[in-house]
Amino acid sequence: MAGPLEGVRVVDFTHARAGPQCTMMLGDLGADVIKIERPGGEIGRLWGPLYKGERIDFMSVNRNKRAVTLDLGKEEDAALACALIAQADVVVQNLRPGVMASFGLDAATVRAQHPSLIYCSINGNGSVGPRAMDPSYDNVIQAYSGLMSITGTDASGPVRSGLPLADLLTGVFGAFGILAALFERTKSGQGQHVQVSLLESLVSLMSFHGLTYLLTGKTPGLAGNHHPIMSPTGLYRVGDGHIVIAVSNAGEWKRLCDALGCPEIADDARFKDNDARVANRAGLTATMEEKLAAHPRSYWIERLRNARVPAGPLHTVAEAMDDEQVRANDMVIPMQHPRVGTIPSLGFPVKFDRTPCDIRLPPPDEGEHTNEVRRAQGF
């Protein structure tokens, strides 16, 4: 069975991470993604550790694509790019501002020739404003967006997210916008220019932190490892490590107290409701960790699960990848790679009962499909 985007062609002028994440998602959904790279390959082929000669970073965001090497400064290669765009449903690019225009492949020029085309531009700071033309990267945007100012503890100070959240989320939002435009085109017959940026993506997800400032004028500080407006919801030390506990209502609070073996604190005036527990978080944490220190995390996870209290161990990446629930959801799946053999890959977070996602193509070698695509276009 083919994916839900079977028959959709995407011409992909992206590099690094945000753009390739976007187009990989479209490829996972069944689209035919043709990845255009300059001679020498995109910058993502130079980053990160190697596995049997292949860059892991590149492999993480470039499956389900065909790779074509083009020098857009050459007439024949530029003509092939134009021929591919003429037959495409979607174009995605995240090159420096002005680069696509220098080749006559910017949104305004291309869409004037192909009004049904959906053209997605991904950049760092948005299309307007004083920094619209500035180069930017994930960690810079984590700082600009305010995310870094609320991530960390008093001891650590501000900390960047362990994941390149701005890049990855912008890729997700880019795919989201493209899918919405494809749906709208079924009604109007018209394409449109979809624009998404790292800055807008992260700012849109500042959620109650951003709204707290906008409504009250108060600037949120470092969130630490505890939820800023719910308690007890955070990271707690146990006998052999840490677990996370998340209590959101009175029933869970009462069951937690019973499971910890201290039912009397359920009615303690300091902890009588969520607001009181937030105000007295330090005292509550000390009381809980005194009890939790008596046993290892496996003991507490089983006990809290039986008590129907939301809780989980602080997994390492290795433990998360090997977790039985992760595996049960097919979030680690095999991928056949012609140069390194069968290797594990991350699965698809969205499941379809009729048109499932699949790995049709491994991350391509540089220019691997150039001749195939040229012949198909009559070059």
C-alpha positions in Angstrom: 0.0 0.0 0.0 1.2 3.5 -0.8 1.4 6.4 1.5 -1.3 9.1 1.6 0.8 11.5 -0.5 1.4 9.0 -3.3 1.5 10.9 -6.6 2.6 14.2 -5.1 6.0 15.4 -6.4 8.3 17.6 -4.3 11.4 19.3 -5.6 13.6 19.8 -2.6 16.2 22.6 -2.5 16.9 22.3 1.2 20.0 21.7 3.3 21.1 21.4 6.9 18.2 20.2 9.1 14.9 22.2 9.2 14.3 21.9 5.4 15.4 18.3 5.1 13.2 17.4 8.1 10.2 19.0 6.3 10.8 17.1 3.1 11.6 13.8 4.8 8.1 14.0 6.4 6.5 14.5 3.0 8.6 11.6 1.7 7.6 9.4 4.6 3.9 10.2 3.7 4.5 8.8 0.2 5.5 11.9 -1.8 8.2 11.6 -4.5 10.9 13.9 -3.1 13.7 14.9 -5.5 16.5 16.4 -3.5 18.6 18.9 -5.4 22.2 19.4 -4.2 25.1 21.5 -5.5 28.2 19.7 -6.7 30.0 18.4 -3.6 26.7 17.9 -1.7 24.8 19.8 0.9 26.3 20.9 4.2 24.5 18.2 6.1 26.8 15.6 4.5 29.7 17.1 6.4 28.2 17.1 10.0 28.4 14.7 12.9 29.7 11.2 13.5 30.2 8.6 10.9 28.7 5.1 10.8 30.5 2.9 8.2 31.3 5.9 6.2 27.8 7.5 6.3 27.0 10.6 8.3 24.4 9.8 11.0 23.1 13.4 11.0 22.4 13.3 7.3 20.8 9.9 7.5 18.4 11.1 10.3 16.6 13.6 8.0 17.0 12.4 4.4 15.3 9.0 3.9 12.7 8.6 1.2 14.3 11.0 -1.2 16.1 10.8 -4.6 19.3 12.8 -4.9 20.2 14.8 -7.9 23.3 16.9 -8.3 22.9 20.2 -10.2 25.0 23.2 -10.8 22.3 25.8 -11.3 24.9 28.2 -12.8 25.0 25.9 -15.8 22.3 26.3 -18.5 21.5 22.6 -18.9 21.3 22.0 -15.1 19.1 25.1 -14.7 16.9 23.8 -17.5 16.5 20.5 -15.7 15.6 22.2 -12.5 12.9 24.2 -14.3 11.6 21.1 -16.0 11.3 19.3 -12.6 9.5 22.3 -11.1 7.1 22.4 -14.0 5.9 18.9 -13.1 6.0 19.4 -9.4 3.2 19.9 -6.9 5.5 21.4 -4.2 8.9 23.2 -4.1 10.7 23.6 -0.7 13.7 25.7 -0.2 15.7 27.0 2.8 18.7 28.6 1.1 20.0 32.0 2.1 17.7 34.9 1.2 18.3 35.9 -2.4 20.0 32.6 -3.6 16.9 31.2 -5.3 16.1 34.6 -6.9 19.6 34.7 -8.4 18.7 31.6 -10.4 15.2 32.8 -11.3 13.7 30.2 -9.0 12.2 32.4 -6.3 8.5 32.0 -5.3 7.2 35.0 -7.2 9.0 34.1 -10.5 8.1 30.4 -10.3 4.5 30.7 -9.2 3.9 33.3 -12.0 4.7 30.5 -14.4 3.0 27.7 -12.4 0.0 29.1 -10.4 -1.0 25.7 -9.0 2.4 25.2 -7.5 2.9 25.2 -3.7 6.2 26.9 -2.8 7.5 26.6 0.7 10.2 29.0 2.0 11.9 28.2 5.3 14.2 30.7 7.0 15.6 31.8 10.3 13.7 35.0 11.3 10.7 35.4 9.0 10.2 37.2 5.7 9.8 40.7 7.1 11.4 42.8 9.9 14.8 44.1 10.7 16.5 40.7 10.9 14.7 39.0 8.0 17.9 38.8 6.0 20.2 37.7 8.8 21.6 34.2 8.8 20.6 32.2 11.8 20.9 28.8 13.4 18.9 26.7 15.9 20.8 27.8 19.1 20.6 31.4 18.1 16.8 31.2 17.7 16.5 29.3 21.0 18.1 32.3 22.6 16.0 34.9 20.7 12.7 33.1 21.2 13.0 33.1 25.0 13.1 29.3 25.2 16.6 29.3 26.6 15.7 31.7 29.3 13.2 29.3 30.9 15.2 26.1 30.3 17.6 25.1 33.1 17.8 25.4 36.9 19.1 28.1 39.2 22.3 26.0 39.5 22.8 25.5 35.7 21.6 28.9 34.5 20.0 29.0 31.0 20.5 25.9 29.0 19.8 25.1 25.3 17.5 22.3 24.6 19.2 18.9 24.1 17.4 18.7 20.7 17.6 21.3 17.9 14.0 22.1 18.6 13.9 25.2 16.4 15.1 23.2 13.4 12.9 20.2 13.9 9.7 22.0 14.8 10.1 24.3 11.8 10.4 21.2 9.6 7.2 19.9 11.2 5.4 23.3 10.7 6.6 23.5 7.1 5.1 20.1 6.3 1.9 21.1 8.2 1.6 24.2 6.0 2.3 22.3 2.8 -0.4 19.8 3.6 -2.9 22.5 4.4 -2.1 24.2 1.1 -2.4 20.9 -0.8 -5.9 20.5 0.7 -6.9 24.0 -0.1 -5.8 23.5 -3.7 -8.3 20.7 -4.2 -11.0 23.4 -3.8 -9.4 26.4 -5.5 -7.1 24.8 -8.0 -4.5 27.4 -6.9 -1.2 27.0 -5.2 0.3 29.5 -2.8 3.5 30.6 -1.1 3.9 29.0 2.3 6.5 30.6 4.6 7.8 29.3 8.0 10.7 30.3 10.1 12.7 29.0 13.1 11.8 32.1 15.1 8.1 32.0 14.5 8.0 28.3 15.2 9.5 28.6 18.6 7.7 31.8 19.6 4.3 30.1 18.7 5.1 27.4 21.2 6.0 29.6 24.1 2.4 28.9 25.2 1.5 30.0 28.8 5.0 31.4 29.4 4.5 33.9 26.6 0.9 34.6 27.5 1.9 35.1 31.2 4.1 38.0 30.2 1.6 39.5 27.6 -1.2 39.5 30.2 0.6 40.3 33.4 3.9 41.9 32.4 5.7 39.3 34.6 8.7 37.6 33.0 8.9 33.9 33.6 12.2 32.6 34.9 14.0 29.3 34.7 11.4 26.5 34.9 13.9 23.9 36.3 12.8 20.3 36.5 9.4 21.0 38.0 6.2 22.2 36.3 5.8 25.9 37.1 2.0 25.7 37.7 1.4 22.2 39.0 2.8 20.2 41.9 4.0 17.6 42.6 4.9 17.4 38.9 8.7 17.1 38.4 11.9 15.2 38.7 12.6 13.4 42.0 15.6 11.5 43.3 15.0 7.8 44.2 17.4 5.2 45.6 19.3 4.6 42.3 18.5 7.6 40.1 15.5 9.8 39.2 11.9 9.4 38.3 9.3 11.9 37.0 6.0 12.1 38.8 3.0 14.1 37.4 0.0 14.8 39.6 -2.8 16.9 38.1 -5.8 16.4 40.3 -6.9 15.6 43.9 -7.4 11.9 43.2 -3.9 11.4 41.9 -2.6 13.4 44.9 -4.3 11.2 47.4 -3.2 8.0 45.7 0.4 9.3 45.5 0.4 10.0 49.3 -0.8 6.5 49.9 1.7 4.9 47.6 4.6 6.8 49.3 3.4 5.6 52.7 2.6 9.0 54.0 -1.2 9.4 53.7 -1.2 12.0 56.4 0.3 14.7 54.2 -2.7 14.5 51.8 -4.6 16.7 54.3 -1.7 18.9 55.5 -2.6 22.5 55.1 0.6 23.3 53.3 -0.4 20.8 50.6 -4.2 20.9 50.6 -4.5 21.9 47.0 -2.4 22.5 43.9 -1.9 26.2 44.6 -0.7 25.4 48.1 1.6 22.7 46.8 3.1 25.0 44.3 3.7 27.7 47.0 5.3 25.1 49.3 7.1 23.1 46.5 10.5 22.9 48.3 9.1 21.4 51.5 6.9 19.0 49.6 9.9 17.9 47.4 12.0 17.3 50.5 9.3 15.2 52.1 8.7 13.1 49.0 12.4 12.5 48.3 12.9 11.3 51.9 10.4 8.6 51.2 11.6 7.9 47.6 15.2 7.4 48.6 14.3 4.1 50.3 13.8 2.2 47.1 15.1 2.0 43.5 13.2 3.5 40.6 11.9 0.1 39.4 10.2 -0.4 42.7 8.6 3.1 42.6 7.5 2.9 38.9 5.7 -0.4 39.6 4.1 0.9 42.8 3.0 4.2 41.3 1.7 2.5 38.2 -0.4 0.1 40.3 -1.7 3.2 42.2 -2.6 4.9 38.9 -0.3 7.8 39.5 1.4 9.1 36.3 5.1 8.4 36.6 8.1 7.3 34.6 11.9 6.7 34.9 14.4 9.2 33.7 15.5 7.2 30.6 18.8 7.6 28.9 18.6 7.7 25.1 19.7 4.1 25.1 16.9 3.1 27.5 14.3 5.1 25.5 15.3 3.4 22.2 15.1 0.0 23.9 11.8 0.7 25.8 9.2 -1.9 25.3 6.4 0.6 24.7 8.5 2.5 22.1 9.2 -0.8 20.3 5.5 -1.9 20.6 4.6 1.3 18.7 7.1 0.5 15.9 9.1 3.6 16.6 12.3 1.7 15.9 12.1 0.0 12.5 14.6 -1.6 10.1 15.9 0.2 7.0 17.8 -1.5 4.2 20.8 0.6 3.2 22.9 -0.4 0.2 26.2 0.7 1.6 25.9 -0.3 5.3 23.3 -3.1 5.3 20.2 -3.4 7.5 20.2 -0.7 10.1 17.6 0.6 12.6 15.8 3.8 11.9 13.2 5.9 13.8 9.6 5.0 13.1 6.6 7.1 12.0 4.7 9.0 14.7 1.5 9.0 12.7 -0.2 5.7 11.9 -2.6 5.2 8.9 -4.8 2.1 8.7 -5.1 2.2 4.8 -2.1 4.2 3.6 0.7 3.5 6.0 4.1 5.3 5.9 7.0 3.2 4.8 10.8 3.5 4.1 11.0 3.2 0.4 14.4 4.7 -0.1 17.4 5.0 2.3 19.2 8.3 2.6 20.7 8.7 -0.9 24.4 9.0 -1.8 25.3 12.3 -3.4 23.9 12.5 -6.9 22.7 8.9 -6.7 19.6 9.4 -8.9 20.9 12.2 -11.2 21.0 10.1 -14.3 17.7 8.4 -13.6 16.0 11.7 -13.2 17.7 13.3 -16.2 16.6 10.5 -18.4 13.0 10.6 -17.2 12.9 14.3 -18.1 14.3 13.7 -21.5 17.7 15.1 -20.9 
